[in-house]
Amino acid sequence: MSVIENRLKELGVELPAVGEPKFSYIPANQTGNLLYLSGQDCRIDGTLMFEGKLGSELSIEQGQQAARQVIINCLAVMKHHLGDLDRVVKIVKMLAFVNSAPGFADQPYVINGASNFLIEVFGENGRHARSAIGTSDLPFHTPVEIELIVEVRE
């Protein structure tokens, strides 16, 4: 078992299976040593763990839980594409969207649930550039959607 998979096991995380996309995209696209992940949401076994807007239906803590689950789903896509998460050199960039009620401005606090988990898993190599953007809605009313750019080794 890889170092990163052992770390996930220590954290009590089991990566889900990666299904086929229902729409016209691919979950991951690699060019050279960069892996681009399509936006992921907070599904567990095909069902969103939460639905709705931060600042009205959902708390910051629920948003952080959703953001952590999104990263678990991102890791599953990375594992499916790479075969071994030890091939990850570092997390380069995170683009995060938060389904926000009018006036909600705490998107960075919500997305810390994702950023902190990446640091727990990858250590310093999990630190990344980041944007946390509030939106008026997201597909299927997911509270959080995240894309990653990841440097990988051959």
N, C-alpha and C positions, 0 to 999 in steps of 0.2 A: 504494500500500500504506500502511496506517495506521502511525502511530508505534509502537503496541504490537506490531503484527505484524512490523514491522522489528526491534523489540527481540527478539522470539521467534526470528526468523531468526538474529540475532547470537548467540543462546544455543544455536543448533542444534536448535530445537524446531519440529516440524511438528505442527499440531493434527490430531487424528484426525476422521473423519466421525462425526456423531452419529446413532445408530440410533434406531428407535422403541422405547420402553419395552416390556418383556415383561409388565409388571404394571400395576395400576390407579393410575397416577400420571402426572404430567407432569414433565419434567426441570427446567423453570424456570417460575416464576410471578411475574409483575410486577404490582405495585400501586403506582400513582403513580411515584415515582422510585426505588423499591426493587425489586430483583430477588432473589428467593429461589430458591436452587438446591437441588434434591433431593440426597440423599446420593449421592456418586459413589465408585467404587472404583478399583483400580489396573489395570484391563484395558488391554491393548494388543491391538488386532485381535480383540477378543472373548474373550481369554484372560487370566486373572489373572497378573500378572508374578510374584507370590508368593502362597502360601497358608499359613495357619497363625498360630500365636501368637507374639507378641513375648515374649522371655524364655525360650522353650523351643526352638521350631523356627527362629525368625528372630532375627537380630541387630538391634541399634539401627540400624546402617548400612543394612541391608536395609529396615527399617521407614521410614527417611528416604527411600530411593529410591522406595518404594511411595507415601509421602505426596506426593512431588514428582509422580509420575505421576498421582495423584488430582487434583492441581491442574491438570495439563495437560488432563485430561478435563473438569474444571470450566470451564476456559477455552474448550474446544471447545463446551460447552453454551452458555456466554455468547455466543460468536461466532455460533452458530446462531440464538439468540434475538434478539440485538441487531443482527446484521449487521456491526457494526464495534466492535471492542474499544476504540477511542478514545472510545466513549460511556461507558466506565467512569469515574466520578468518583473513587470510592475503594472499597476493600474494607472493609466495616463490621464484620462479625462472622464468625468461623469456629467451627463446632461440629465437633469431630473425635473420632472413636471409634477406639480401638486395641484390637485383639483380643489380650488379655493373658493370659499364663500366671499361675497363682496366685503372688502375691508380687511380680509385676512392677510397678514403680512409676515407670518412666522414660518415661511417655507424653509429657511435654512435650519431651523430647529427640527422640523419634520425630517429633512433629508440627512441630518446627522445620524438617524437610525441606520441608514445605508452606509454612510462614510465610516462611522465607527466600527461597523461590522467588518468592512473590508480591511480596516487596520487590525482588527482582532485576528482575522484569518491570515493576512499576508505580512503583518508587521509594517515596517517602514515602506516596503514595496506596495502596500495598500494605500498609501497617501497619494492624493490625486488632485488635479485641477478640477473645478466643479462650478456648475451653474445650477441654481435652484429657482425655478420659474413657476409662478402661480398662473393657473389657467382657469377659464370659466367652466370647463368640463373636460373629461377625458373619456376615451372609448369605454363603453359599458359601465360608466360611472366609477371606474377604478379611482381610488384616492391618489395613487402615485404611479407614475411610469418613469422608467429609467433606461437610458442608453449608456453604454460604456465603450471606451476605446482602451485597448489593452496591448501592451508590448509583450510579444511572445518569442521564445527561442525555438529553433528548429528541432 
